[in-house]
Amino acid sequence: MEGLFCNMTFDVTILGCGAATPTLRHNPSAQIVNLHDKLFLVDCGEGTQMALRKQKIKIQRIQHIFISHLHGDHYLGLIGLLSSLHLLGNKGELNLYGPPDLKALLDLSFKVSETYLDYTINFFPTSDKEKQLLYEDKTLEVYSIPLKHRIECCGFQFCEKPKVPKVKKGVISKYDLQPSQIIELKHGNVLTLENGETIDPIDACITPDRSRKYSYCSDTMYWETLIPHIADSDLLYHESTFLDSELERAKHTFHSTARQAAKIARMANVKKLILGHFSSRYHEEEQFLVEAKEEFENVDLADEGKTFSVDY
């Protein structure tokens, strides 16, 4: 496990960043999170399959799909994608996370179309009431985040687990350390050799890179209750459906403006903000960047095919 956690991939590829209605500029919401070479699909609006093909991402590599809520622009591509996995000969298991009603919706669709999948879907219901651990393995954890939208809705957060330090090669060779002794030092224990000499892990180990965190906030109105859940994220995707000129419409539809998203980012002390979920009424998004930067400097615009690294 010597190389575990070192130089591990953690990035986000935008497949769709438009709101509600697909346009020639933007697909509805979807993105791929590549964390330690595991691919996680987050939301699955119309056209997601085509977007995956365009980005040369094999859908057979996706074993986890997260659906934030049941507005069509966030899930209407899901049934087609699940069917394609069947047609491509998938025989394994797929883990699907989403609102409780999503399972009934899928079951009905497959029933009336007499579709019988050759693989197993493991369904895990989400909740918009509290932050919830949905998935974990040796290196990462994925949580749901409660959001404030017109219907039950949650975001998702991808977190690296704390990294294990590496023991310096010079120390290993100098003392001819055995694997068990190396493990002791990695876990922060002072090592006592047979001759009575001690090795302090502070001196023997290389301090690991800190763990990184990405937060995805799909559809939500301006909601300061969200801030503790996304605090100190290295990268934040926050919906910005409208500009300031449509502030009242944003409030009425339970969406956010670019300025409001940037204010949340600033108050949550995140490192970088991505704006997305743009209303089809706008033919270009430069003004979103202008308004957001008046609240928070390190901000960028989502766009199909654009990949953002979750940096240290």
HUHU-V436675 format. One record per residue. N is the residue number from 1. RES is the residue in one small letter. PHI is phi in degrees with one decimal (NA if undefined). D_LAST is the distance of its C-alpha to the last C-alpha in Angstrom with 2 decimals. Layout:
BEGIN
[[N;RES;PHI;D_LAST] [N;RES;PHI;D_LAST]]
END
This chain:
BEGIN
[[1;m;NA;21.55] [2;e;-56.9;20.38] [3;g;-92.8;17.72] [4;l;-59.5;16.52] [5;f;79.3;12.82] [6;c;-84.5;12.20] [7;n;52.3;10.70] [8;m;-86.5;11.25] [9;t;-65.4;11.49] [10;f;-151.7;10.05] [11;d;-147.0;11.61] [12;v;-128.1;14.39] [13;t;-109.6;17.68] [14;i;-80.4;20.15] [15;l;-102.4;23.69] [16;g;-160.3;25.32] [17;c;-140.6;24.59] [18;g;-94.4;28.16] [19;a;-105.1;30.06] [20;a;55.5;33.29] [21;t;-94.2;35.19] [22;p;-62.7;33.99] [23;t;-131.1;34.53] [24;l;-71.2;34.64] [25;r;-90.3;31.33] [26;h;-137.3;29.33] [27;n;-83.5;29.53] [28;p;-65.0;29.22] [29;s;-60.3;26.01] [30;a;-174.0;24.23] [31;q;-158.2;20.86] [32;i;-110.1;19.40] [33;v;-100.8;16.22] [34;n;-103.2;15.47] [35;l;-122.6;13.73] [36;h;58.7;14.46] [37;d;65.5;17.28] [38;k;-99.3;18.92] [39;l;-101.1;19.91] [40;f;-119.0;20.33] [41;l;-90.9;22.52] [42;v;-113.8;22.06] [43;d;64.1;25.39] [44;c;-153.2;28.06] [45;g;-70.9;30.12] [46;e;-55.2;32.97] [47;g;85.1;32.19] [48;t;-63.1;29.14] [49;q;-58.9;30.92] [50;m;-66.2;31.64] [51;a;-64.5;28.11] [52;l;-62.6;26.87] [53;r;-64.5;29.54] [54;k;-61.8;28.71] [55;q;-88.5;25.10] [56;k;58.3;26.62] [57;i;-105.4;25.01] [58;k;-74.9;27.55] [59;i;-67.9;28.26] [60;q;-66.8;29.49] [61;r;-80.8;25.93] [62;i;-84.6;25.20] [63;q;-114.8;26.13] [64;h;-137.1;24.63] [65;i;-126.1;25.46] [66;f;-117.8;24.62] [67;i;-111.8;27.06] [68;s;-74.1;26.40] [69;h;-168.2;30.07] [70;l;-102.2;33.39] [71;h;-84.7;33.70] [72;g;-55.3;34.58] [73;d;-70.8;31.83] [74;h;-116.1;29.38] [75;y;-143.4;31.46] [76;l;-67.1;34.46] [77;g;-89.0;32.97] [78;l;-69.9;32.55] [79;i;-60.9;36.17] [80;g;-64.1;36.36] [81;l;-66.0;33.19] [82;l;-63.2;34.45] [83;s;-66.5;37.80] [84;s;-65.1;36.37] [85;l;-58.7;34.64] [86;h;-63.8;38.14] [87;l;-65.8;39.76] [88;l;-82.4;37.28] [89;g;88.0;38.43] [90;n;-63.7;35.59] [91;k;-118.0;37.01] [92;g;-89.1;34.09] [93;e;-122.9;32.52] [94;l;-125.0;30.37] [95;n;-100.8;28.62] [96;l;-119.9;29.03] [97;y;-121.5;27.73] [98;g;-179.5;29.34] [99;p;-56.7;32.04] [100;p;-52.2;35.11] [101;d;-70.7;37.38] [102;l;-62.4;35.36] [103;k;-63.0;37.02] [104;a;-62.7;40.49] [105;l;-62.6;39.77] [106;l;-67.5;38.76] [107;d;-58.0;41.67] [108;l;-64.6;44.12] [109;s;-61.1;42.89] [110;f;-69.9;43.19] [111;k;-66.9;46.54] [112;v;-70.2;48.24] [113;s;-94.8;47.02] [114;e;50.9;48.01] [115;t;-97.4;44.66] [116;y;-122.6;44.13] [117;l;-73.9;40.73] [118;d;-88.2;40.68] [119;y;-129.2;37.41] [120;t;-100.3;36.45] [121;i;-103.0;34.35] [122;n;-94.2;32.97] [123;f;-101.8;32.67] [124;f;-124.2;30.65] [125;p;-70.1;31.54] [126;t;-100.9;29.02] [127;s;-138.2;29.89] [128;d;-99.2;29.11] [129;k;-91.2;30.27] [130;e;-157.7;27.30] [131;k;-68.3;23.81] [132;q;-141.4;24.50] [133;l;-74.7;22.92] [134;l;-102.8;23.93] [135;y;-154.4;22.50] [136;e;-153.3;20.85] [137;d;-140.9;20.84] [138;k;-66.4;19.67] [139;t;-118.7;15.96] [140;l;-150.4;15.48] [141;e;-135.8;17.25] [142;v;-124.7;18.34] [143;y;-117.5;20.00] [144;s;-92.0;22.34] [145;i;-124.3;22.11] [146;p;-67.1;25.47] [147;l;-121.9;26.05] [148;k;-113.9;29.15] [149;h;-132.6;30.98] [150;r;-67.7;34.64] [151;i;-122.8;34.56] [152;e;-55.1;32.55] [153;c;-153.4;28.94] [154;c;-140.5;25.55] [155;g;-98.1;21.96] [156;f;-139.0;19.49] [157;q;-132.2;16.19] [158;f;-110.5;14.17] [159;c;-126.1;12.43] [160;e;-71.0;11.36] [161;k;-76.5;13.72] [162;p;-52.7;13.09] [163;k;-84.0;12.70] [164;v;-86.9;15.79] [165;p;-68.4;15.87] [166;k;-101.4;17.73] [167;v;-83.0;21.05] [168;k;-60.7;21.70] [169;k;-58.7;24.11] [170;g;-63.1;26.41] [171;v;-68.9;26.88] [172;i;-61.1;27.69] [173;s;-72.4;30.26] [174;k;-61.6;31.71] [175;y;-104.1;32.60] [176;d;49.8;33.02] [177;l;-70.9;30.92] [178;q;-88.0;31.67] [179;p;-51.4;29.20] [180;s;-64.5;30.15] [181;q;-72.2;29.48] [182;i;-62.8;26.02] [183;i;-62.6;25.22] [184;e;-59.0;26.61] [185;l;-65.7;24.36] [186;k;-60.8;21.21] [187;h;-89.4;22.34] [188;g;84.0;22.73] [189;n;-95.6;26.50] [190;v;-68.3;28.56] [191;l;-101.1;30.45] [192;t;-106.2;34.16] [193;l;-82.4;35.80] [194;e;-62.3;39.47] [195;n;-84.7;40.51] [196;g;90.7;39.10] [197;e;-70.2;36.20] [198;t;-113.8;32.92] [199;i;-121.4;29.34] [200;d;-87.0;26.71] [201;p;-60.2;23.38] [202;i;-62.1;21.72] [203;d;-86.4;23.30] [204;a;-89.5;23.19] [205;c;-108.7;19.61] [206;i;-90.8;16.33] [207;t;-61.5;13.72] [208;p;-74.2;11.26] [209;d;-62.0;7.49] [210;r;-71.1;7.08] [211;s;-76.6;7.80] [212;r;-106.0;6.45] [213;k;-143.1;9.31] [214;y;-120.0;11.23] [215;s;-118.8;14.59] [216;y;-117.7;17.57] [217;c;-115.7;20.55] [218;s;-71.4;23.38] [219;d;-123.7;26.54] [220;t;-162.8;26.92] [221;m;-77.3;28.73] [222;y;-60.7;27.28] [223;w;-149.5;26.85] [224;e;-68.9;25.38] [225;t;-61.1;25.78] [226;l;-68.5;22.68] [227;i;-54.0;20.44] [228;p;-61.4;20.11] [229;h;-73.6;19.22] [230;i;-113.0;16.15] [231;a;-54.5;15.18] [232;d;65.0;11.63] [233;s;-65.7;10.41] [234;d;-74.8;7.18] [235;l;-142.5;9.86] [236;l;-127.9;13.58] [237;y;-100.7;16.58] [238;h;-129.4;19.64] [239;e;-56.2;23.13] [240;s;-143.2;24.92] [241;t;-64.9;28.32] [242;f;-128.1;30.26] [243;l;-96.7;30.45] [244;d;-56.4;31.97] [245;s;-64.1;35.41] [246;e;-113.7;35.28] [247;l;-59.7;34.07] [248;e;-67.5;37.08] [249;r;-67.1;36.72] [250;a;-59.4;33.08] [251;k;-64.2;34.33] [252;h;-66.4;37.26] [253;t;-97.7;35.28] [254;f;61.0;32.44] [255;h;-120.4;29.85] [256;s;-120.3;27.57] [257;t;-95.2;27.65] [258;a;-59.9;24.83] [259;r;-64.1;25.28] [260;q;-66.2;25.21] [261;a;-61.5;21.96] [262;a;-67.8;20.40] [263;k;-64.3;22.06] [264;i;-61.2;20.60] [265;a;-60.6;17.05] [266;r;-64.4;17.89] [267;m;-69.0;19.61] [268;a;-88.7;16.90] [269;n;59.0;14.33] [270;v;-82.0;11.88] [271;k;-83.7;9.35] [272;k;-145.4;11.00] [273;l;-116.4;14.37] [274;i;-111.5;16.28] [275;l;-93.6;20.04] [276;g;-158.6;22.38] [277;h;63.5;25.68] [278;f;-78.7;27.78] [279;s;-62.7;31.51] [280;s;-69.5;33.85] [281;r;-69.5;35.79] [282;y;-98.7;33.35] [283;h;-95.1;33.81] [284;e;-157.4;30.71] [285;e;-113.1;27.57] [286;e;-59.3;27.08] [287;q;-67.8;28.51] [288;f;-59.8;25.86] [289;l;-66.4;23.28] [290;v;-60.4;25.73] [291;e;-67.0;26.36] [292;a;-65.6;22.77] [293;k;-67.3;21.74] [294;e;-73.7;24.50] [295;e;-111.2;22.53] [296;f;-152.6;18.83] [297;e;-77.4;17.68] [298;n;-86.4;14.42] [299;v;-133.9;16.22] [300;d;-138.6;17.20] [301;l;-101.9;20.02] [302;a;-69.3;20.09] [303;d;-160.6;22.53] [304;e;-59.0;23.90] [305;g;88.0;22.30] [306;k;-82.1;19.17] [307;t;-114.4;15.91] [308;f;-113.2;12.56] [309;s;-83.5;9.30] [310;v;-89.8;6.88] [311;d;-85.8;3.77] [312;y;-72.6;0.00]]
END
